[in-house]
Amino acid sequence: MSLFGELAGLAGQALQGGEGQQAVDNALSNSNLGGVGGLLGQLNQAGLGDVVGSLCNGDTQAVGPEVLKAALSNDHVQQIASNLGVSPDDALQLISQHLPALAAQQGAAAASQGGQSDQGDQSDQDDQNS
């Protein structure tokens, strides 16, 4: 095996662990998708709104690399792969692997921000119903 092959293998192994989630998050943030939210929006536009909703609610259902490939443009995949330093197929595999946790974080952040306003909206509705 060549030195380049060995280095690529080591990089791939490192991205499989906890560092991988942060690397995927960074790669998405530095892409023209604009981060995890942009990726979820793209999946939603591709007709996967139910999957996006369940992911944001903490469901660990994986979105397969082939589904991601169909939902994303080749430019998106190439850019993310370049940001990660891996092949496009490996990038899709890494996104697939880490998307459930990243989406759950995104959903939790949105819920914590929206939770306060939802409570206020409910109070306003209660006041109107009294």
C-alpha positions in Angstrom: 0.0 0.0 0.0 1.3 3.5 -0.8 1.9 6.2 1.7 -1.0 8.1 0.4 -3.3 5.1 0.7 -2.2 4.6 4.3 -2.8 8.3 5.1 -6.2 8.2 3.5 -7.1 5.1 5.5 -6.0 6.7 8.7 -8.0 9.8 8.0 -11.1 7.8 7.2 -10.7 5.9 10.5 -10.4 9.1 12.5 -13.6 10.5 10.8 -15.5 7.4 11.9 -15.3 8.3 15.6 -16.3 11.4 17.6 -14.1 13.6 15.6 -16.1 12.6 12.5 -19.3 14.3 13.7 -17.5 17.6 14.3 -15.7 17.2 10.9 -19.0 16.6 9.1 -20.6 19.6 10.9 -17.7 21.8 9.9 -17.7 20.5 6.3 -21.4 21.3 6.0 -21.0 24.7 7.6 -18.2 25.5 5.1 -20.2 24.4 2.1 -22.7 26.4 0.1 -25.5 24.5 1.9 -24.7 26.6 5.0 -24.6 23.9 7.6 -26.8 21.1 8.9 -29.9 23.3 8.6 -29.2 23.8 4.9 -28.7 20.0 4.4 -32.0 19.3 6.2 -33.7 22.0 4.0 -32.3 20.3 0.9 -33.6 16.9 2.1 -37.0 18.5 2.8 -37.1 19.9 -0.7 -36.3 16.5 -2.0 -39.5 15.2 -0.5 -38.0 13.8 2.7 -39.8 16.1 5.1 -41.1 13.3 7.3 -37.5 11.9 7.7 -36.2 15.4 8.5 -38.9 15.9 11.1 -38.2 12.6 12.8 -34.4 13.2 12.7 -34.9 16.6 14.4 -37.0 14.9 17.1 -34.1 12.6 18.0 -35.0 9.6 15.8 -31.7 7.8 15.0 -33.0 6.6 11.6 -30.2 6.7 9.2 -30.5 8.4 5.8 -28.5 6.2 3.4 -25.7 7.5 1.2 -27.8 6.8 -1.9 -30.7 8.9 -0.6 -28.3 11.7 0.2 -26.7 11.4 -3.3 -30.1 11.7 -4.9 -31.1 14.8 -2.7 -27.8 16.7 -3.1 -26.3 18.2 -6.2 -22.9 16.8 -7.4 -21.4 20.2 -6.6 -22.6 19.9 -3.0 -21.2 16.4 -2.6 -17.9 17.4 -4.2 -17.6 20.5 -2.0 -18.3 18.5 1.2 -15.9 15.8 0.2 -13.2 18.3 -0.5 -13.8 19.9 2.9 -13.5 16.5 4.5 -10.5 15.4 2.4 -12.2 12.2 1.4 -13.9 10.8 -1.8 -17.5 11.8 -2.6 -18.7 8.3 -1.7 -16.9 8.4 1.6 -18.3 11.9 2.3 -21.8 10.6 1.7 -21.2 7.7 4.0 -19.9 10.0 6.7 -22.9 12.3 6.4 -25.2 9.3 6.6 -23.4 8.1 9.7 -23.4 11.4 11.6 -26.6 13.1 10.3 -29.0 11.6 13.0 -26.9 13.1 15.9 -26.3 16.4 14.0 -30.1 16.7 13.2 -31.1 15.9 16.8 -28.8 18.7 18.0 -30.3 21.1 15.5 -33.8 20.1 16.6 -33.0 20.4 20.2 -31.5 23.9 19.6 -34.6 25.0 17.7 -36.9 23.5 20.4 -35.1 25.3 23.2 -35.3 28.6 21.3 -38.9 28.0 20.2 -40.0 26.5 23.5 -40.1 29.9 25.2 -42.1 31.5 22.5 -44.4 28.5 22.3 -45.2 28.9 26.0 -45.9 32.6 25.4 -48.2 31.8 22.5 -50.1 29.3 24.6 -50.5 31.9 27.3 -51.8 34.4 24.8 -54.3 31.8 23.5 -55.4 31.0 27.1 -56.0 34.7 27.7 -58.1 35.0 24.6 -60.2 32.0 25.6 -60.9 33.3 29.1 
